[in-house]
Amino acid sequence: MKESVVILKSEHRSISAVLLGLKHLAELAQDAHIKPEFQVFRSMLRYIDQYPERLHHPKEDEHLFARLLKRCPEARSLVEGLQAEHVRGAQLERKLVFFEEGWPEGAAEFLGAVDAYADFHWKHMRKEEVEVLPLAEKHLTDDDWRAIDRAFQANEDPIAKIEERDFGRLFSRIAALAPAPVGLGEAWKRVSN
């Protein structure tokens, strides 16, 4: 398997792990007697909003998708659809602010927004893995793959390397803040309303 494909799938797993954790915690937050630690939600939203935007999608768009379009013009509709989806951000922040400021009100709306976004993102990643990657395997040359692998492996831009380390720290912070079974943080406290 090409190194860039391994990296892409690994990044998809990281994003999926945060989405799954976010869904679980949003479900846990439906109990009006357990007050969520909202910082973990903010950290998770920052990760799923900024990591794909700054590191993941640019590599797909600029390297994998661009080369695929040169070799397989019939993939244009698929690629353009995925690129349009890349522009669609998480847009969960507003729901989180409403929930945090009005707790316990807003829990159901936040969960609904999380569920919709997670479903959207999982379908998006599946489309990349099930539709784009087989086309790329079929149409890209060895030279194409070497260039894509270099771009995916290196993040040669020093700013990107800093951001990659920052996202690693953010991922670790999420694990430290989130209560079990999502992370290693303390259980949310039970309160009486």
C-alpha positions, 0 to 999 in steps of 0.5 A: 500500500502506498505510504500516502494512502496509509497516512490518509487512512490514519488521519481519517481514523484520528478524525473518526476517533474524535468524532466518535468521542464527541458523539459519546460525550454529547449523548452523555450530556443528555443527562440533565443531572450530569454537568459536562466539562465544556472545555473537552467539547471545545477542544474536540471541535477545534480538532475536527474543525482545524485539523482537516482544514489545515493539514488533511484537506490541503494534501488531498486537494493539492496532491492526490485530487489534482493528480487524479484529475490530470490522469482521470478527467472523468473523476471531476464530478466526484473530486469537485463534490469532495472539495465542496464538502471540504469547505463545509466546516463543522459549524457546531460552535454555535450549538455548543455556545448555546448549550454551554450558556443555557445548560441543561437546555440545548443538549438535544440540539447539540447532540443532533448537530454532532450526529449530523456532522459525524454522519456527514464526515464519515460518509465523506471519508468513506467516499474518499476511501471507497471511490477516490482511492481505487481510481487513484490506484488505477490511474496514477503513475509511479511518479505521481505516487512518489510525489504524493507520498513525499507531500503526505509524509513530510509536510515540508512546510515548517509551519505545517510541522508546528501545526502537526505537533500542535494537533498531536498535543491537542489530541492528547489534551482531548484524551486527558480531558474526556471522561472514560470511556472516551478518555482518561479524564475525571467523570463529570460531576452529578448535580441537582437542578 
